[in-house]
Amino acid sequence: MPSYVHRLARRDDLPVIVDIYNSTIASRDVTADTEPVSVQSREAWFNEHTPDRRPLWVIHDALDTSEEPAVIGWLSYSNFYGRPAYSGTAEVSIYIAESARGQGLGRYCLELAIAFAPEVKVHTLLGFIFGHNAPSLALFGKYGFETWANFPRVANLDGIERDLIILGKRVA
């Protein structure tokens, strides 16, 4: 089984973060974006992530000992609803490079998100997942996330209406 390491994302990681994100768009399983996003369009999003409250990590293969190991995935905490009373709740996002999918990286990321949450004063984690994304729903389910909301047919992907499921877990 592969092993992984993570570090806080740097500004120069943004292009690969965007590339990994864009690699998921065509499947229509992971994101509601229907066209690739640009690095420039993700600048503000990147800047909203701070190590002390809403970290953004990039993931590497632990066996990649090169000076600049390849980023094969990323994990972020994002604000939920943006109001102070919700500061202890964060949406967790996991995106994995196509070449690294199905190798346990999602498990690594979710374990990291759960374990680190108290460090950034997060007591509740949320996952926003399409109802037809069975692998992600199963992964979150294995870690005790439960369905807290079901928004039927709220997304339209190429003429197909899709459900959005919000999974939640108290972690502290």
Helices and strands as residue ranges (DSSP letters): E 4-8, G 11-13, H 14-22, G 40-42, H 43-47, E 56-61, E 71-79, G 84-86, E 89-96, G 98-100, H 105-116, G 117-120, E 124-130, H 134-142, E 146-157, E 160-170
